[in-house]
Amino acid sequence: MQAPSSNVRPLLITFHCGIYFLYFAVFMMSISNSRLEEHFNQIGPGFIRNMLILMSICFVGYIGLWNQRRWGILLLILAGIPLCAYGFIVKAPIPINFFPLIAAITCLPFWPILKKP
């Protein structure tokens, strides 16, 4: 059996990135909808701003993961924990907020094959 090439992306990384990129795109499109914006503002006064900041940091982490960089996993851990905590703070924890942290934990076994910064 031949060892995998260094430029082959593991399927798990592709899955995690695809799910999050789709989620991020849906969130970005939904903040321009006035009905959903009112709903988001009922959750908390700065909900849209705070979620956008946290999700954008996670998005950068996913770009690092997509490019198979080690810093991508570290950034997903560092941004995933506050994203999960923020859901509990505003009393609206949604399961999709846990995806960055789950992605970081499940992709840790790929650490040896990921590229150094």
Backbone hydrogen bonds, N-H to C=O, Kabsch-Sander energy under -0.5 kcal/mol:
donor,donor_aa,acceptor,acceptor_aa,energy
8,V,5,S,-1.4
9,R,7,N,-0.5
14,T,10,P,-1.8
15,F,11,L,-2.6
16,H,12,L,-2.6
17,C,13,I,-2.5
18,G,14,T,-2.4
19,I,15,F,-2.4
20,Y,16,H,-2.2
21,F,17,C,-2.9
22,L,18,G,-1.9
23,Y,19,I,-2.3
24,F,20,Y,-3.1
25,A,21,F,-2.1
26,V,22,L,-2.3
27,F,23,Y,-2.4
28,M,24,F,-2.5
29,M,25,A,-2.1
30,S,26,V,-2.0
31,I,27,F,-1.4
32,S,29,M,-0.7
33,N,30,S,-1.1
34,S,32,S,-0.5
37,E,33,N,-2.4
38,E,34,S,-1.9
39,H,35,R,-1.7
40,F,36,L,-2.8
41,N,37,E,-2.2
42,Q,38,E,-1.3
43,I,39,H,-1.0
43,I,40,F,-0.5
44,G,40,F,-1.3
47,F,44,G,-1.3
50,N,46,G,-2.9
51,M,47,F,-2.8
52,L,48,I,-2.4
53,I,49,R,-2.2
54,L,50,N,-2.5
55,M,51,M,-3.0
56,S,52,L,-1.9
57,I,53,I,-2.0
58,C,54,L,-2.1
59,F,55,M,-2.2
60,V,56,S,-2.0
61,G,57,I,-1.9
62,Y,58,C,-2.5
63,I,59,F,-2.0
64,G,60,V,-2.1
65,L,61,G,-2.2
66,W,62,Y,-3.0
67,N,63,I,-2.1
68,Q,65,L,-1.5
69,R,64,G,-2.9
70,R,115,K,-2.2
72,G,69,R,-0.9
73,I,69,R,-0.7
73,I,70,R,-0.8
74,L,70,R,-1.6
75,L,71,W,-2.6
76,L,72,G,-2.0
77,I,73,I,-2.0
78,L,74,L,-2.6
79,A,75,L,-2.3
80,G,76,L,-2.1
81,I,77,I,-1.7
83,L,79,A,-1.6
84,C,80,G,-2.3
85,A,81,I,-2.5
86,Y,82,P,-2.7
87,G,83,L,-1.3
88,F,84,C,-1.3
89,I,85,A,-2.2
90,V,86,Y,-2.2
91,K,88,F,-0.8
92,A,87,G,-2.8
94,I,92,A,-0.6
97,N,94,I,-1.8
98,F,95,P,-1.6
99,F,96,I,-1.2
102,I,98,F,-2.5
103,A,99,F,-3.2
104,A,100,P,-2.2
105,I,101,L,-2.3
106,T,102,I,-2.8
107,C,103,A,-1.6
108,L,104,A,-0.6
108,L,105,I,-0.7
110,F,107,C,-1.7
111,W,108,L,-2.1
113,I,110,F,-1.3
114,L,110,F,-1.2
114,L,111,W,-0.7
115,K,68,Q,-3.2
